Amino acid sequence: MPNPQMRVEAKDSLINILSNIHPESKKNSLRRMIDFGRVLVDGNRATRAKEIISPGAIVEILSRSEADIPQKKQHGILEDPIILYEDEQIIVVEKPSGLLSVATSKGEPDTMFDRVLHWSKRNQRKRVYLIHRLDRETSGCLILAKSPETRKFLQSQFQQRSIKRIYHAVVLGKPPTNSGISTSRIKESKNKLVRLVPNNEKSGKEAITIWKTVKEASINSLVRIKIETGRRAQIRLHMSELGCPVIGDKIYGIGKSSVSRLCLHASELKFTHPNGRKITVKSKIPDKMLSELNRKSV
């Protein structure tokens, strides 16, 4: 049975919208749905009952099993990060799907940055500094610095596009060719929505996505992706443009996956360390994504 969801017709608070979906439920019950991570707005977990939702947004309520929020998070204890690489200057962690890289203006209490910061202060009495971000529903390698100097050094590599960023995605169907480059420009609107710019328009920002099909299965394909630019939703937009949207993409694709996550993973980072060494950090493709890849039927 599909999850209850609705497209918002008029601006309203999230709690009122949930009341329209479940008119028989009490407000406290609806607030608990939000607290337990069961409410998504355009594919992102909602955190505030009074949040104002704009027209056109999709509000969805997950089942209890899909929410999968650890009990200790509910009591305000942040989970320790999974560390992929660490030394005196740099730390690379594995960000799980569904977790923000850093808090928005709403002040979310649990983000990947907060988890690393709390862990570092507790174990090393050091601050950490965020270098880049992954979209909330994307998992994988995220790099942080342990000093302002190292942050500046690494940020310059992102600006110069010398850091190699590799992703893997499970997409619907298969790309039109085994490999290629997508270069459609991306434009962000005032309400923070992003879209591809038609070829005859010069607006937006340059976006370069290099892709290669790794494996074709019965329904879906596994694609290796290298990005030269880091625009928001870049991979999802370019894969959708190719006619093979990322599985689980509720905004630019066809909706939820059977494994209840966006099947996009930041699997590898290659960068230059402040000491001059070339560092490669890899993260294993999640089992849930491989399960979706090998699914035999719709």
BALOBA-1460 file (C-alpha; in Angstrom, 3 decimals):
// residues 298
<rec num="1" residu="m" x="0.000" y="0.000" z="0.000"/>
<rec num="2" residu="p" x="1.539" y="3.365" z="-1.022"/>
<rec num="3" residu="n" x="2.409" y="5.940" z="1.615"/>
<rec num="4" residu="p" x="-0.141" y="8.755" z="2.144"/>
<rec num="5" residu="q" x="0.955" y="11.916" z="0.347"/>
<rec num="6" residu="m" x="-0.475" y="15.102" z="-1.104"/>
<rec num="7" residu="r" x="0.583" y="18.037" z="-3.259"/>
<rec num="8" residu="v" x="0.149" y="21.307" z="-1.375"/>
<rec num="9" residu="e" x="-2.355" y="23.611" z="-3.077"/>
<rec num="10" residu="a" x="-2.065" y="26.661" z="-0.817"/>
<rec num="11" residu="k" x="0.592" y="27.911" z="1.612"/>
<rec num="12" residu="d" x="0.011" y="26.462" z="5.080"/>
<rec num="13" residu="s" x="1.806" y="25.082" z="8.134"/>
<rec num="14" residu="l" x="2.998" y="21.490" z="8.023"/>
<rec num="15" residu="i" x="0.825" y="20.485" z="10.989"/>
<rec num="16" residu="n" x="-2.310" y="21.752" z="9.216"/>
<rec num="17" residu="i" x="-1.375" y="19.892" z="6.044"/>
<rec num="18" residu="l" x="-0.897" y="16.687" z="8.035"/>
<rec num="19" residu="s" x="-4.318" y="17.270" z="9.592"/>
<rec num="20" residu="n" x="-5.790" y="17.340" z="6.093"/>
<rec num="21" residu="i" x="-4.097" y="14.036" z="5.271"/>
<rec num="22" residu="h" x="-5.126" y="12.445" z="8.588"/>
<rec num="23" residu="p" x="-8.206" y="14.398" z="9.792"/>
<rec num="24" residu="e" x="-8.938" y="11.738" z="12.416"/>
<rec num="25" residu="s" x="-5.547" y="12.097" z="14.124"/>
<rec num="26" residu="k" x="-4.821" y="14.380" z="17.074"/>
<rec num="27" residu="k" x="-2.210" y="17.123" z="16.694"/>
<rec num="28" residu="n" x="0.107" y="15.427" z="19.230"/>
<rec num="29" residu="s" x="0.093" y="12.250" z="17.138"/>
<rec num="30" residu="l" x="0.970" y="14.239" z="14.036"/>
<rec num="31" residu="r" x="3.813" y="16.004" z="15.867"/>
<rec num="32" residu="r" x="5.210" y="12.609" z="16.897"/>
<rec num="33" residu="m" x="5.249" y="11.587" z="13.219"/>
<rec num="34" residu="i" x="7.513" y="14.581" z="12.568"/>
<rec num="35" residu="d" x="9.695" y="13.882" z="15.637"/>
<rec num="36" residu="f" x="10.197" y="10.273" z="14.544"/>
<rec num="37" residu="g" x="11.295" y="11.246" z="11.031"/>
<rec num="38" residu="r" x="8.184" y="9.946" z="9.302"/>
<rec num="39" residu="v" x="7.261" y="13.141" z="7.408"/>
<rec num="40" residu="l" x="8.981" y="14.133" z="4.168"/>
<rec num="41" residu="v" x="8.612" y="17.424" z="2.301"/>
<rec num="42" residu="d" x="9.838" y="17.083" z="-1.293"/>
<rec num="43" residu="g" x="11.835" y="14.048" z="-0.206"/>
<rec num="44" residu="n" x="13.530" y="15.717" z="2.796"/>
<rec num="45" residu="r" x="12.731" y="14.902" z="6.414"/>
<rec num="46" residu="a" x="10.675" y="17.617" z="8.100"/>
<rec num="47" residu="t" x="11.625" y="18.753" z="11.618"/>
<rec num="48" residu="r" x="9.154" y="21.500" z="12.606"/>
<rec num="49" residu="a" x="5.366" y="21.280" z="12.896"/>
<rec num="50" residu="k" x="4.998" y="25.041" z="12.317"/>
<rec num="51" residu="e" x="7.129" y="25.046" z="9.158"/>
<rec num="52" residu="i" x="5.318" y="26.892" z="6.350"/>
<rec num="53" residu="i" x="5.016" y="24.754" z="3.215"/>
<rec num="54" residu="s" x="4.768" y="26.408" z="-0.195"/>
<rec num="55" residu="p" x="2.280" y="25.462" z="-2.942"/>
<rec num="56" residu="g" x="3.458" y="22.626" z="-5.169"/>
<rec num="57" residu="a" x="5.449" y="20.824" z="-2.457"/>
<rec num="58" residu="i" x="4.860" y="17.093" z="-1.934"/>
<rec num="59" residu="v" x="4.217" y="16.038" z="1.672"/>
<rec num="60" residu="e" x="4.564" y="12.303" z="2.329"/>
<rec num="61" residu="i" x="4.150" y="10.218" z="5.487"/>
<rec num="62" residu="l" x="6.445" y="7.186" z="5.841"/>
<rec num="63" residu="s" x="5.593" y="3.982" z="7.655"/>
<rec num="64" residu="r" x="7.232" y="3.419" z="11.060"/>
<rec num="65" residu="s" x="9.689" y="0.907" z="9.594"/>
<rec num="66" residu="e" x="10.779" y="3.258" z="6.790"/>
<rec num="67" residu="a" x="11.528" y="6.151" z="9.162"/>
<rec num="68" residu="d" x="14.272" y="4.152" z="10.866"/>
<rec num="69" residu="i" x="15.327" y="6.878" z="13.338"/>
<rec num="70" residu="p" x="17.676" y="5.453" z="16.018"/>
<rec num="71" residu="q" x="16.302" y="5.672" z="19.572"/>
<rec num="72" residu="k" x="19.393" y="7.391" z="20.934"/>
<rec num="73" residu="k" x="18.910" y="10.257" z="18.459"/>
<rec num="74" residu="q" x="15.504" y="10.910" z="20.010"/>
<rec num="75" residu="h" x="17.181" y="11.524" z="23.379"/>
<rec num="76" residu="g" x="19.556" y="14.140" z="21.967"/>
<rec num="77" residu="i" x="22.673" y="11.939" z="21.814"/>
<rec num="78" residu="l" x="24.453" y="12.280" z="18.482"/>
<rec num="79" residu="e" x="25.795" y="9.169" z="16.830"/>
<rec num="80" residu="d" x="29.538" y="8.852" z="16.294"/>
<rec num="81" residu="p" x="30.585" y="9.294" z="12.653"/>
<rec num="82" residu="i" x="31.901" y="6.447" z="10.513"/>
<rec num="83" residu="i" x="35.475" y="7.550" z="9.784"/>
<rec num="84" residu="l" x="36.950" y="6.606" z="6.411"/>
<rec num="85" residu="y" x="40.238" y="8.514" z="6.781"/>
<rec num="86" residu="e" x="41.807" y="10.669" z="9.482"/>
<rec num="87" residu="d" x="45.092" y="12.354" z="10.367"/>
<rec num="88" residu="e" x="46.163" y="15.492" z="12.237"/>
<rec num="89" residu="q" x="44.772" y="17.834" z="9.570"/>
<rec num="90" residu="i" x="41.914" y="16.095" z="7.770"/>
<rec num="91" residu="i" x="38.988" y="13.806" z="8.482"/>
<rec num="92" residu="v" x="36.808" y="12.070" z="5.866"/>
<rec num="93" residu="v" x="33.554" y="10.536" z="7.090"/>
<rec num="94" residu="e" x="30.707" y="8.559" z="5.566"/>
<rec num="95" residu="k" x="27.502" y="10.556" z="5.565"/>
<rec num="96" residu="p" x="24.347" y="8.428" z="5.711"/>
<rec num="97" residu="s" x="21.392" y="9.053" z="3.438"/>
<rec num="98" residu="g" x="18.722" y="11.255" z="5.023"/>
<rec num="99" residu="l" x="21.109" y="13.353" z="7.120"/>
<rec num="100" residu="l" x="21.934" y="16.988" z="6.370"/>
<rec num="101" residu="s" x="25.587" y="17.892" z="5.895"/>
<rec num="102" residu="v" x="25.086" y="21.051" z="7.961"/>
<rec num="103" residu="a" x="22.094" y="22.744" z="9.583"/>
<rec num="104" residu="t" x="19.843" y="25.089" z="7.640"/>
<rec num="105" residu="s" x="18.263" y="28.260" z="9.018"/>
<rec num="106" residu="k" x="15.823" y="25.979" z="10.864"/>
<rec num="107" residu="g" x="18.645" y="24.945" z="13.209"/>
<rec num="108" residu="e" x="18.426" y="21.154" z="12.909"/>
<rec num="109" residu="p" x="20.144" y="19.582" z="15.972"/>
<rec num="110" residu="d" x="21.545" y="16.500" z="14.213"/>
<rec num="111" residu="t" x="23.699" y="16.922" z="11.118"/>
<rec num="112" residu="m" x="26.859" y="15.275" z="9.797"/>
<rec num="113" residu="f" x="28.871" y="18.340" z="10.775"/>
<rec num="114" residu="d" x="27.475" y="18.246" z="14.329"/>
<rec num="115" residu="r" x="28.294" y="14.552" z="14.695"/>
<rec num="116" residu="v" x="31.904" y="15.076" z="13.613"/>
<rec num="117" residu="l" x="32.274" y="18.232" z="15.706"/>
<rec num="118" residu="h" x="30.994" y="16.548" z="18.883"/>
<rec num="119" residu="w" x="33.152" y="13.481" z="18.262"/>
<rec num="120" residu="s" x="36.271" y="15.571" z="17.624"/>
<rec num="121" residu="k" x="35.784" y="17.801" z="20.679"/>
<rec num="122" residu="r" x="35.165" y="14.764" z="22.865"/>
<rec num="123" residu="n" x="38.159" y="12.749" z="21.621"/>
<rec num="124" residu="q" x="40.686" y="15.317" z="20.439"/>
<rec num="125" residu="r" x="39.481" y="18.673" z="21.786"/>
<rec num="126" residu="k" x="39.656" y="20.067" z="18.272"/>
<rec num="127" residu="r" x="37.231" y="21.988" z="16.096"/>
<rec num="128" residu="v" x="36.393" y="20.829" z="12.585"/>
<rec num="129" residu="y" x="35.527" y="22.864" z="9.493"/>
<rec num="130" residu="l" x="33.188" y="21.820" z="6.706"/>
<rec num="131" residu="i" x="34.694" y="21.931" z="3.200"/>
<rec num="132" residu="h" x="31.779" y="20.902" z="0.989"/>
<rec num="133" residu="r" x="28.299" y="19.398" z="1.232"/>
<rec num="134" residu="l" x="26.330" y="16.422" z="0.022"/>
<rec num="135" residu="d" x="22.601" y="16.669" z="-0.614"/>
<rec num="136" residu="r" x="20.543" y="15.381" z="2.292"/>
<rec num="137" residu="e" x="19.478" y="12.136" z="0.597"/>
<rec num="138" residu="t" x="22.937" y="11.402" z="-0.848"/>
<rec num="139" residu="s" x="25.326" y="9.207" z="1.150"/>
<rec num="140" residu="g" x="29.092" y="8.803" z="1.045"/>
<rec num="141" residu="c" x="32.436" y="10.586" z="1.422"/>
<rec num="142" residu="l" x="32.433" y="13.987" z="3.130"/>
<rec num="143" residu="i" x="35.692" y="15.781" z="3.946"/>
<rec num="144" residu="l" x="36.313" y="18.163" z="6.853"/>
<rec num="145" residu="a" x="39.402" y="20.091" z="7.984"/>
<rec num="146" residu="k" x="40.847" y="20.456" z="11.476"/>
<rec num="147" residu="s" x="42.135" y="24.012" z="11.059"/>
<rec num="148" residu="p" x="41.193" y="27.175" z="9.131"/>
<rec num="149" residu="e" x="44.427" y="26.876" z="7.141"/>
<rec num="150" residu="t" x="43.632" y="23.335" z="5.998"/>
<rec num="151" residu="r" x="40.059" y="24.369" z="5.186"/>
<rec num="152" residu="k" x="41.344" y="27.141" z="2.914"/>
<rec num="153" residu="f" x="43.822" y="24.749" z="1.261"/>
<rec num="154" residu="l" x="41.126" y="22.167" z="0.490"/>
<rec num="155" residu="q" x="38.501" y="24.708" z="-0.570"/>
<rec num="156" residu="s" x="40.916" y="26.054" z="-3.167"/>
<rec num="157" residu="q" x="41.081" y="22.564" z="-4.701"/>
<rec num="158" residu="f" x="37.298" y="22.506" z="-5.029"/>
<rec num="159" residu="q" x="37.353" y="25.967" z="-6.607"/>
<rec num="160" residu="q" x="40.070" y="24.901" z="-9.044"/>
<rec num="161" residu="r" x="38.240" y="21.594" z="-9.727"/>
<rec num="162" residu="s" x="41.367" y="19.606" z="-8.897"/>
<rec num="163" residu="i" x="39.600" y="17.351" z="-6.379"/>
<rec num="164" residu="k" x="38.288" y="14.212" z="-8.075"/>
<rec num="165" residu="r" x="34.749" y="13.350" z="-6.968"/>
<rec num="166" residu="i" x="33.289" y="9.987" z="-7.967"/>
<rec num="167" residu="y" x="29.687" y="8.913" z="-7.370"/>
<rec num="168" residu="h" x="27.729" y="5.764" z="-8.110"/>
<rec num="169" residu="a" x="24.021" y="5.847" z="-8.876"/>
<rec num="170" residu="v" x="21.382" y="3.231" z="-9.571"/>
<rec num="171" residu="v" x="19.234" y="4.628" z="-12.385"/>
<rec num="172" residu="l" x="16.032" y="3.528" z="-14.030"/>
<rec num="173" residu="g" x="16.631" y="1.727" z="-17.321"/>
<rec num="174" residu="k" x="19.945" y="2.578" z="-18.924"/>
<rec num="175" residu="p" x="21.629" y="5.639" z="-20.450"/>
<rec num="176" residu="p" x="21.386" y="6.028" z="-24.243"/>
<rec num="177" residu="t" x="25.101" y="5.206" z="-24.647"/>
<rec num="178" residu="n" x="27.664" y="3.435" z="-22.472"/>
<rec num="179" residu="s" x="29.360" y="6.707" z="-21.536"/>
<rec num="180" residu="g" x="29.080" y="10.419" z="-22.111"/>
<rec num="181" residu="i" x="29.241" y="13.972" z="-20.774"/>
<rec num="182" residu="s" x="26.232" y="16.066" z="-19.739"/>
<rec num="183" residu="t" x="26.765" y="19.835" z="-19.798"/>
<rec num="184" residu="s" x="23.307" y="21.401" z="-19.482"/>
<rec num="185" residu="r" x="23.439" y="24.506" z="-17.308"/>
<rec num="186" residu="i" x="21.602" y="24.681" z="-13.985"/>
<rec num="187" residu="k" x="19.644" y="27.611" z="-12.603"/>
<rec num="188" residu="e" x="18.409" y="28.150" z="-9.047"/>
<rec num="189" residu="s" x="15.204" y="30.114" z="-8.492"/>
<rec num="190" residu="k" x="14.441" y="32.508" z="-5.645"/>
<rec num="191" residu="n" x="12.597" y="29.736" z="-3.767"/>
<rec num="192" residu="k" x="15.738" y="27.537" z="-3.954"/>
<rec num="193" residu="l" x="14.372" y="25.163" z="-6.602"/>
<rec num="194" residu="v" x="16.837" y="24.170" z="-9.326"/>
<rec num="195" residu="r" x="16.208" y="23.288" z="-12.948"/>
<rec num="196" residu="l" x="18.058" y="22.709" z="-16.190"/>
<rec num="197" residu="v" x="18.342" y="25.688" z="-18.525"/>
<rec num="198" residu="p" x="17.218" y="25.141" z="-22.154"/>
<rec num="199" residu="n" x="20.098" y="25.075" z="-24.631"/>
<rec num="200" residu="n" x="19.168" y="28.391" z="-26.182"/>
<rec num="201" residu="e" x="19.387" y="30.219" z="-22.843"/>
<rec num="202" residu="k" x="22.617" y="31.619" z="-21.397"/>
<rec num="203" residu="s" x="21.410" y="31.899" z="-17.796"/>
<rec num="204" residu="g" x="22.299" y="29.571" z="-14.944"/>
<rec num="205" residu="k" x="25.656" y="28.074" z="-14.033"/>
<rec num="206" residu="e" x="27.905" y="25.627" z="-15.821"/>
<rec num="207" residu="a" x="27.423" y="21.989" z="-14.788"/>
<rec num="208" residu="i" x="29.595" y="19.129" z="-16.080"/>
<rec num="209" residu="t" x="28.773" y="15.481" z="-15.357"/>
<rec num="210" residu="i" x="30.851" y="12.627" z="-16.823"/>
<rec num="211" residu="w" x="29.135" y="9.231" z="-16.648"/>
<rec num="212" residu="k" x="29.775" y="5.623" z="-17.563"/>
<rec num="213" residu="t" x="27.515" y="2.564" z="-17.271"/>
<rec num="214" residu="v" x="29.129" y="-0.019" z="-14.987"/>
<rec num="215" residu="k" x="26.439" y="-2.718" z="-14.962"/>
<rec num="216" residu="e" x="23.073" y="-3.280" z="-16.623"/>
<rec num="217" residu="a" x="20.473" y="-5.336" z="-14.719"/>
<rec num="218" residu="s" x="16.888" y="-6.396" z="-15.447"/>
<rec num="219" residu="i" x="15.274" y="-3.034" z="-14.774"/>
<rec num="220" residu="n" x="17.980" y="-0.657" z="-13.544"/>
<rec num="221" residu="s" x="21.621" y="0.180" z="-14.227"/>
<rec num="222" residu="l" x="24.625" y="1.111" z="-12.093"/>
<rec num="223" residu="v" x="26.358" y="4.249" z="-13.345"/>
<rec num="224" residu="r" x="29.752" y="5.644" z="-12.321"/>
<rec num="225" residu="i" x="29.720" y="9.434" z="-12.293"/>
<rec num="226" residu="k" x="32.490" y="12.023" z="-12.094"/>
<rec num="227" residu="i" x="31.462" y="15.634" z="-11.527"/>
<rec num="228" residu="e" x="33.627" y="18.555" z="-12.608"/>
<rec num="229" residu="t" x="31.273" y="21.068" z="-10.962"/>
<rec num="230" residu="g" x="29.271" y="20.807" z="-7.742"/>
<rec num="231" residu="r" x="25.854" y="22.285" z="-8.488"/>
<rec num="232" residu="r" x="22.942" y="21.355" z="-6.263"/>
<rec num="233" residu="a" x="21.012" y="18.338" z="-7.609"/>
<rec num="234" residu="q" x="23.401" y="18.261" z="-10.592"/>
<rec num="235" residu="i" x="23.602" y="14.479" z="-10.955"/>
<rec num="236" residu="r" x="19.880" y="13.982" z="-10.445"/>
<rec num="237" residu="l" x="19.016" y="16.621" z="-13.056"/>
<rec num="238" residu="h" x="21.463" y="15.310" z="-15.646"/>
<rec num="239" residu="m" x="20.436" y="11.676" z="-15.192"/>
<rec num="240" residu="s" x="16.774" y="12.652" z="-15.509"/>
<rec num="241" residu="e" x="17.618" y="14.584" z="-18.676"/>
<rec num="242" residu="l" x="19.165" y="11.400" z="-20.110"/>
<rec num="243" residu="g" x="15.891" y="9.560" z="-19.513"/>
<rec num="244" residu="c" x="17.294" y="7.386" z="-16.726"/>
<rec num="245" residu="p" x="16.511" y="9.169" z="-13.424"/>
<rec num="246" residu="v" x="18.202" y="8.159" z="-10.183"/>
<rec num="247" residu="i" x="16.076" y="5.598" z="-8.356"/>
<rec num="248" residu="g" x="14.328" y="7.131" z="-5.345"/>
<rec num="249" residu="d" x="14.401" y="10.688" z="-6.741"/>
<rec num="250" residu="k" x="11.030" y="12.139" z="-5.776"/>
<rec num="251" residu="i" x="11.633" y="15.556" z="-7.317"/>
<rec num="252" residu="y" x="13.256" y="14.923" z="-10.707"/>
<rec num="253" residu="g" x="12.575" y="11.186" z="-11.039"/>
<rec num="254" residu="i" x="9.625" y="8.823" z="-10.694"/>
<rec num="255" residu="g" x="9.351" y="8.603" z="-6.909"/>
<rec num="256" residu="k" x="10.398" y="6.375" z="-4.007"/>
<rec num="257" residu="s" x="12.468" y="3.234" z="-4.393"/>
<rec num="258" residu="s" x="11.790" y="-0.179" z="-2.922"/>
<rec num="259" residu="v" x="14.648" y="0.455" z="-0.462"/>
<rec num="260" residu="s" x="13.277" y="3.855" z="0.656"/>
<rec num="261" residu="r" x="16.305" y="5.972" z="-0.202"/>
<rec num="262" residu="l" x="17.830" y="7.962" z="-3.032"/>
<rec num="263" residu="c" x="20.207" y="5.581" z="-4.794"/>
<rec num="264" residu="l" x="23.104" y="8.032" z="-5.096"/>
<rec num="265" residu="h" x="26.401" y="7.534" z="-3.238"/>
<rec num="266" residu="a" x="29.623" y="9.596" z="-3.113"/>
<rec num="267" residu="s" x="31.997" y="6.657" z="-3.444"/>
<rec num="268" residu="e" x="35.443" y="8.224" z="-3.880"/>
<rec num="269" residu="l" x="37.466" y="11.381" z="-3.201"/>
<rec num="270" residu="k" x="40.942" y="12.094" z="-4.547"/>
<rec num="271" residu="f" x="42.727" y="15.206" z="-3.279"/>
<rec num="272" residu="t" x="46.104" y="16.677" z="-2.433"/>
<rec num="273" residu="h" x="47.012" y="16.701" z="1.254"/>
<rec num="274" residu="p" x="48.594" y="19.871" z="2.704"/>
<rec num="275" residu="n" x="51.835" y="17.868" z="2.994"/>
<rec num="276" residu="g" x="51.810" y="17.273" z="-0.784"/>
<rec num="277" residu="r" x="50.699" y="13.639" z="-0.763"/>
<rec num="278" residu="k" x="47.925" y="12.446" z="-3.086"/>
<rec num="279" residu="i" x="45.132" y="10.899" z="-1.010"/>
<rec num="280" residu="t" x="42.365" y="8.594" z="-2.249"/>
<rec num="281" residu="v" x="39.446" y="7.742" z="0.050"/>
<rec num="282" residu="k" x="36.750" y="5.263" z="-0.976"/>
<rec num="283" residu="s" x="33.354" y="4.316" z="0.414"/>
<rec num="284" residu="k" x="31.625" y="1.031" z="-0.396"/>
<rec num="285" residu="i" x="28.384" y="1.221" z="-2.392"/>
<rec num="286" residu="p" x="25.577" y="0.590" z="0.146"/>
<rec num="287" residu="d" x="23.929" y="-2.835" z="0.114"/>
<rec num="288" residu="k" x="20.512" y="-1.207" z="-0.258"/>
<rec num="289" residu="m" x="21.570" y="0.329" z="-3.555"/>
<rec num="290" residu="l" x="22.879" y="-2.999" z="-4.857"/>
<rec num="291" residu="s" x="19.635" y="-4.640" z="-3.777"/>
<rec num="292" residu="e" x="17.705" y="-2.062" z="-5.831"/>
<rec num="293" residu="l" x="20.030" y="-2.608" z="-8.790"/>
<rec num="294" residu="n" x="19.350" y="-6.358" z="-8.774"/>
<rec num="295" residu="r" x="15.582" y="-6.082" z="-8.429"/>
<rec num="296" residu="k" x="13.872" y="-8.303" z="-11.004"/>
<rec num="297" residu="s" x="10.451" y="-6.681" z="-11.315"/>
<rec num="298" residu="v" x="8.686" y="-3.366" z="-10.879"/>
